[in-house]
Amino acid sequence: MSDRKKRARSAQGRFVHLGKILPHAAGRAFRRKGFARARVFTDWADIVDHDTAENSRPARISGSTLTVVVTPSHAPTMQVQEPVILDRINTYLGTGSDPVIDRIRLKQGYIDAPRPAQRRREQRTLDAAETAHLERLVAPVRDPALRKALLDLGRAVIASDNVRTRGGGSGGGT
């Protein structure tokens, strides 16, 4: 059975993610038009090793030259690793003997640190009257998991609503 028939047969009766189909269906056309090169920016951390990903970011692609912003302390290491990185990029893009990127130009600069995970804002605890009101609202729900989820949602909404009405939000009031 051909590969095409296997893919079609595996997709029968259920949804298939477009991201799984698109590279096979339009890969050659995308490579010709340069869309494959965009993956260098989006998948940089997957292409290079962890240390290099933390100390560099692809900046632009001009022709077949990739410009990479690299921290000054990591620039010598990247310069030595250039052939390996080029090979990884072209292997990752699946270009084989026709490389998409054949040169890396290093530009020393500072890399923005990845954003730290946002901390959840602390919510106040509800008083007895608010808790009783919520429990009365969700009492008709028979499914215990759904009832608990609705209670949690209600607590979050009431707590955040009270924070906003007390002036805790950002506003330019007079």
Phi and psi restraints in degrees (value plus and minus 20) as a CYANA .aco file:
   2 SER   PHI     -92.2   -52.2
   2 SER   PSI     140.0   180.0
   3 ASP   PHI     -81.8   -41.8
   3 ASP   PSI     -57.4   -17.4
   4 ARG   PHI     -83.3   -43.3
   4 ARG   PSI     -63.3   -23.3
   5 LYS   PHI     -86.8   -46.8
   5 LYS   PSI     -57.1   -17.1
   6 LYS   PHI     -82.3   -42.3
   6 LYS   PSI     -63.4   -23.4
   7 ARG   PHI     -84.6   -44.6
   7 ARG   PSI     -63.2   -23.2
   8 ALA   PHI     -84.8   -44.8
   8 ALA   PSI     -62.0   -22.0
   9 ARG   PHI     -87.3   -47.3
   9 ARG   PSI     -56.8   -16.8
  10 SER   PHI     -90.5   -50.5
  10 SER   PSI     -39.2     0.8
  11 ALA   PHI    -113.1   -73.1
  11 ALA   PSI     -27.1    12.9
  12 GLN   PHI     -85.3   -45.3
  12 GLN   PSI     112.7   152.7
  13 GLY   PHI      62.2   102.2
  13 GLY   PSI     -19.3    20.7
  14 ARG   PHI    -173.4  -133.4
  14 ARG   PSI     141.6   181.6
  15 PHE   PHI     -94.9   -54.9
  15 PHE   PSI     125.0   165.0
  16 VAL   PHI    -139.9   -99.9
  16 VAL   PSI     116.1   156.1
  17 HIS   PHI     -83.8   -43.8
  17 HIS   PSI     113.4   153.4
  18 LEU   PHI     -80.3   -40.3
  18 LEU   PSI     -53.8   -13.8
  19 GLY   PHI     -82.7   -42.7
  19 GLY   PSI     -42.7    -2.7
  20 LYS   PHI    -103.9   -63.9
  20 LYS   PSI     -51.5   -11.5
  21 ILE   PHI    -107.3   -67.3
  21 ILE   PSI     -60.9   -20.9
  22 LEU   PHI     -76.6   -36.6
  22 LEU   PSI     -65.7   -25.7
  23 PRO   PHI     -79.7   -39.7
  23 PRO   PSI     -55.6   -15.6
  24 HIS   PHI     -93.7   -53.7
  24 HIS   PSI     -60.8   -20.8
  25 ALA   PHI     -94.9   -54.9
  25 ALA   PSI     -59.5   -19.5
  26 ALA   PHI    -144.8  -104.8
  26 ALA   PSI      -5.5    34.5
  27 GLY   PHI     -75.6   -35.6
  27 GLY   PSI     -67.7   -27.7
  28 ARG   PHI     -84.8   -44.8
  28 ARG   PSI     -62.9   -22.9
  29 ALA   PHI     -85.3   -45.3
  29 ALA   PSI     -60.8   -20.8
  30 PHE   PHI     -83.7   -43.7
  30 PHE   PSI     -61.4   -21.4
  31 ARG   PHI     -82.9   -42.9
  31 ARG   PSI     -59.6   -19.6
  32 ARG   PHI     -83.7   -43.7
  32 ARG   PSI     -58.7   -18.7
  33 LYS   PHI    -108.0   -68.0
  33 LYS   PSI     -25.0    15.0
  34 GLY   PHI      76.1   116.1
  34 GLY   PSI     -16.5    23.5
  35 PHE   PHI     -88.0   -48.0
  35 PHE   PSI     -48.0    -8.0
  36 ALA   PHI     -82.7   -42.7
  36 ALA   PSI     -51.8   -11.8
  37 ARG   PHI     -85.8   -45.8
  37 ARG   PSI     -45.8    -5.8
  38 ALA   PHI     -83.8   -43.8
  38 ALA   PSI     -46.2    -6.2
  39 ARG   PHI     -85.2   -45.2
  39 ARG   PSI     -42.3    -2.3
  40 VAL   PHI     -81.1   -41.1
  40 VAL   PSI     -59.1   -19.1
  41 PHE   PHI     -94.8   -54.8
  41 PHE   PSI     -64.5   -24.5
  42 THR   PHI     -96.2   -56.2
  42 THR   PSI     -49.3    -9.3
  43 ASP   PHI    -133.7   -93.7
  43 ASP   PSI       4.6    44.6
  44 TRP   PHI     -73.6   -33.6
  44 TRP   PSI     -65.4   -25.4
  45 ALA   PHI     -84.9   -44.9
  45 ALA   PSI     -47.3    -7.3
  46 ASP   PHI    -100.3   -60.3
  46 ASP   PSI     -46.7    -6.7
  47 ILE   PHI    -100.0   -60.0
  47 ILE   PSI     -68.2   -28.2
  48 VAL   PHI    -119.9   -79.9
  48 VAL   PSI     150.5   190.5
  49 ASP   PHI     -92.5   -52.5
  49 ASP   PSI     147.9   187.9
  50 HIS   PHI     -78.0   -38.0
  50 HIS   PSI     -66.6   -26.6
  51 ASP   PHI     -82.8   -42.8
  51 ASP   PSI     -63.3   -23.3
  52 THR   PHI     -86.8   -46.8
  52 THR   PSI     -59.8   -19.8
  53 ALA   PHI     -83.5   -43.5
  53 ALA   PSI     -55.5   -15.5
  54 GLU   PHI     -93.1   -53.1
  54 GLU   PSI     -45.1    -5.1
  55 ASN   PHI    -129.0   -89.0
  55 ASN   PSI     -10.9    29.1
  56 SER   PHI    -173.8  -133.8
  56 SER   PSI     137.5   177.5
  57 ARG   PHI    -163.7  -123.7
  57 ARG   PSI     116.0   156.0
  58 PRO   PHI     -87.5   -47.5
  58 PRO   PSI     115.1   155.1
  59 ALA   PHI    -122.7   -82.7
  59 ALA   PSI     -66.8   -26.8
  60 ARG   PHI    -182.7  -142.7
  60 ARG   PSI     142.5   182.5
  61 ILE   PHI    -142.6  -102.6
  61 ILE   PSI     103.7   143.7
  62 SER   PHI    -144.3  -104.3
  62 SER   PSI      93.5   133.5
  63 GLY   PHI      45.4    85.4
  63 GLY   PSI    -140.0  -100.0
  64 SER   PHI    -133.3   -93.3
  64 SER   PSI       0.9    40.9
  65 THR   PHI    -128.0   -88.0
  65 THR   PSI     106.6   146.6
  66 LEU   PHI    -118.4   -78.4
  66 LEU   PSI     103.2   143.2
  67 THR   PHI    -114.5   -74.5
  67 THR   PSI     106.9   146.9
  68 VAL   PHI    -141.5  -101.5
  68 VAL   PSI     107.9   147.9
  69 VAL   PHI    -104.1   -64.1
  69 VAL   PSI     106.6   146.6
  70 VAL   PHI    -152.9  -112.9
  70 VAL   PSI     124.5   164.5
  71 THR   PHI     -85.8   -45.8
  71 THR   PSI     126.3   166.3
  72 PRO   PHI     -76.2   -36.2
  72 PRO   PSI     -55.2   -15.2
  73 SER   PHI     -92.3   -52.3
  73 SER   PSI     -42.1    -2.1
  74 HIS   PHI    -120.5   -80.5
  74 HIS   PSI     -27.5    12.5
  75 ALA   PHI     -79.5   -39.5
  75 ALA   PSI     -65.0   -25.0
  76 PRO   PHI     -81.6   -41.6
  76 PRO   PSI     -58.2   -18.2
  77 THR   PHI     -83.8   -43.8
  77 THR   PSI     -63.4   -23.4
  78 MET   PHI     -85.9   -45.9
  78 MET   PSI     -55.3   -15.3
  79 GLN   PHI     -82.6   -42.6
  79 GLN   PSI     -61.3   -21.3
  80 VAL   PHI     -89.2   -49.2
  80 VAL   PSI     -56.3   -16.3
  81 GLN   PHI    -104.6   -64.6
  81 GLN   PSI     -18.5    21.5
  82 GLU   PHI     -71.1   -31.1
  82 GLU   PSI     -68.0   -28.0
  83 PRO   PHI     -81.7   -41.7
  83 PRO   PSI     -57.4   -17.4
  84 VAL   PHI     -87.5   -47.5
  84 VAL   PSI     -63.3   -23.3
  85 ILE   PHI     -85.2   -45.2
  85 ILE   PSI     -62.0   -22.0
  86 LEU   PHI     -79.1   -39.1
  86 LEU   PSI     -63.6   -23.6
  87 ASP   PHI     -83.5   -43.5
  87 ASP   PSI     -62.2   -22.2
  88 ARG   PHI     -83.6   -43.6
  88 ARG   PSI     -63.0   -23.0
  89 ILE   PHI     -80.5   -40.5
  89 ILE   PSI     -72.0   -32.0
  90 ASN   PHI     -88.8   -48.8
  90 ASN   PSI     -52.6   -12.6
  91 THR   PHI     -88.4   -48.4
  91 THR   PSI     -62.5   -22.5
  92 TYR   PHI     -82.6   -42.6
  92 TYR   PSI     -59.1   -19.1
  93 LEU   PHI     -98.6   -58.6
  93 LEU   PSI     -30.2     9.8
  94 GLY   PHI      50.3    90.3
  94 GLY   PSI      14.6    54.6
  95 THR   PHI    -110.8   -70.8
  95 THR   PSI     -31.8     8.2
  96 GLY   PHI      42.1    82.1
  96 GLY   PSI    -144.5  -104.5
  97 SER   PHI    -100.7   -60.7
  97 SER   PSI     -28.2    11.8
  98 ASP   PHI    -128.9   -88.9
  98 ASP   PSI      64.8   104.8
  99 PRO   PHI     -86.5   -46.5
  99 PRO   PSI     119.6   159.6
 100 VAL   PHI     -99.1   -59.1
 100 VAL   PSI     -61.6   -21.6
 101 ILE   PHI    -136.1   -96.1
 101 ILE   PSI     106.2   146.2
 102 ASP   PHI    -141.1  -101.1
 102 ASP   PSI     -19.0    21.0
 103 ARG   PHI    -172.7  -132.7
 103 ARG   PSI     123.1   163.1
 104 ILE   PHI    -136.5   -96.5
 104 ILE   PSI     107.7   147.7
 105 ARG   PHI    -126.4   -86.4
 105 ARG   PSI     101.9   141.9
 106 LEU   PHI    -111.6   -71.6
 106 LEU   PSI     115.0   155.0
 107 LYS   PHI    -146.7  -106.7
 107 LYS   PSI      97.2   137.2
 108 GLN   PHI     -95.3   -55.3
 108 GLN   PSI     115.6   155.6
 109 GLY   PHI    -191.4  -151.4
 109 GLY   PSI    -194.0  -154.0
 110 TYR   PHI    -129.5   -89.5
 110 TYR   PSI     121.2   161.2
 111 ILE   PHI    -117.7   -77.7
 111 ILE   PSI     114.5   154.5
 112 ASP   PHI     -85.8   -45.8
 112 ASP   PSI     113.1   153.1
 113 ALA   PHI     -87.6   -47.6
 113 ALA   PSI     125.9   165.9
 114 PRO   PHI     -80.4   -40.4
 114 PRO   PSI     125.0   165.0
 115 ARG   PHI     -84.5   -44.5
 115 ARG   PSI     114.5   154.5
 116 PRO   PHI     -89.2   -49.2
 116 PRO   PSI     133.6   173.6
 117 ALA   PHI     -79.8   -39.8
 117 ALA   PSI     116.5   156.5
 118 GLN   PHI     -88.9   -48.9
 118 GLN   PSI     113.9   153.9
 119 ARG   PHI    -101.0   -61.0
 119 ARG   PSI     121.0   161.0
 120 ARG   PHI     -92.0   -52.0
 120 ARG   PSI     117.8   157.8
 121 ARG   PHI     -89.9   -49.9
 121 ARG   PSI     113.2   153.2
 122 GLU   PHI     -86.1   -46.1
 122 GLU   PSI     115.7   155.7
 123 GLN   PHI    -126.0   -86.0
 123 GLN   PSI     125.6   165.6
 124 ARG   PHI     -93.7   -53.7
 124 ARG   PSI     137.5   177.5
 125 THR   PHI    -104.0   -64.0
 125 THR   PSI     125.6   165.6
 126 LEU   PHI    -100.0   -60.0
 126 LEU   PSI     129.2   169.2
 127 ASP   PHI     -99.5   -59.5
 127 ASP   PSI     155.4   195.4
 128 ALA   PHI     -82.9   -42.9
 128 ALA   PSI     -58.8   -18.8
 129 ALA   PHI     -86.0   -46.0
 129 ALA   PSI     -61.7   -21.7
 130 GLU   PHI     -87.0   -47.0
 130 GLU   PSI     -60.7   -20.7
 131 THR   PHI     -84.6   -44.6
 131 THR   PSI     -62.8   -22.8
 132 ALA   PHI     -83.4   -43.4
 132 ALA   PSI     -60.5   -20.5
 133 HIS   PHI     -81.9   -41.9
 133 HIS   PSI     -64.7   -24.7
 134 LEU   PHI     -82.5   -42.5
 134 LEU   PSI     -64.1   -24.1
 135 GLU   PHI     -84.0   -44.0
 135 GLU   PSI     -55.4   -15.4
 136 ARG   PHI     -86.0   -46.0
 136 ARG   PSI     -58.4   -18.4
 137 LEU   PHI     -86.0   -46.0
 137 LEU   PSI     -57.5   -17.5
 138 VAL   PHI    -116.9   -76.9
 138 VAL   PSI     -19.6    20.4
 139 ALA   PHI     -77.5   -37.5
 139 ALA   PSI     -57.9   -17.9
 140 PRO   PHI     -87.7   -47.7
 140 PRO   PSI     -34.1     5.9
 141 VAL   PHI     -95.4   -55.4
 141 VAL   PSI     103.6   143.6
 142 ARG   PHI    -105.2   -65.2
 142 ARG   PSI     -52.1   -12.1
 143 ASP   PHI     -94.4   -54.4
 143 ASP   PSI      98.0   138.0
 144 PRO   PHI     -83.4   -43.4
 144 PRO   PSI     -55.9   -15.9
 145 ALA   PHI     -87.2   -47.2
 145 ALA   PSI     -62.4   -22.4
 146 LEU   PHI     -86.4   -46.4
 146 LEU   PSI     -61.3   -21.3
 147 ARG   PHI     -80.1   -40.1
 147 ARG   PSI     -63.7   -23.7
 148 LYS   PHI     -84.8   -44.8
 148 LYS   PSI     -60.6   -20.6
 149 ALA   PHI     -84.0   -44.0
 149 ALA   PSI     -61.3   -21.3
 150 LEU   PHI     -86.6   -46.6
 150 LEU   PSI     -57.9   -17.9
 151 LEU   PHI     -82.4   -42.4
 151 LEU   PSI     -65.2   -25.2
 152 ASP   PHI     -81.4   -41.4
 152 ASP   PSI     -63.0   -23.0
 153 LEU   PHI     -84.0   -44.0
 153 LEU   PSI     -64.6   -24.6
 154 GLY   PHI     -80.5   -40.5
 154 GLY   PSI     -62.8   -22.8
 155 ARG   PHI     -80.1   -40.1
 155 ARG   PSI     -64.7   -24.7
 156 ALA   PHI     -84.4   -44.4
 156 ALA   PSI     -62.0   -22.0
 157 VAL   PHI     -86.6   -46.6
 157 VAL   PSI     -67.1   -27.1
 158 ILE   PHI     -84.2   -44.2
 158 ILE   PSI     -63.9   -23.9
 159 ALA   PHI     -83.8   -43.8
 159 ALA   PSI     -62.9   -22.9
 160 SER   PHI     -93.5   -53.5
 160 SER   PSI     -53.4   -13.4
 161 ASP   PHI     -85.3   -45.3
 161 ASP   PSI     -61.3   -21.3
 162 ASN   PHI     -87.2   -47.2
 162 ASN   PSI     -53.4   -13.4
 163 VAL   PHI     -85.6   -45.6
 163 VAL   PSI     -62.3   -22.3
 164 ARG   PHI     -86.7   -46.7
 164 ARG   PSI     -61.7   -21.7
 165 THR   PHI     -93.4   -53.4
 165 THR   PSI     -38.1     1.9
 166 ARG   PHI    -104.3   -64.3
 166 ARG   PSI     -21.3    18.7
 167 GLY   PHI      75.6   115.6
 167 GLY   PSI      -5.5    34.5
 168 GLY   PHI     -97.4   -57.4
 168 GLY   PSI     -37.3     2.7
 169 GLY   PHI    -101.7   -61.7
 169 GLY   PSI     155.2   195.2
 170 SER   PHI    -114.2   -74.2
 170 SER   PSI     101.4   141.4
 171 GLY   PHI    -173.0  -133.0
 171 GLY   PSI     137.2   177.2
 172 GLY   PHI    -125.5   -85.5
 172 GLY   PSI      24.6    64.6
 173 GLY   PHI     -87.0   -47.0
 173 GLY   PSI     145.9   185.9
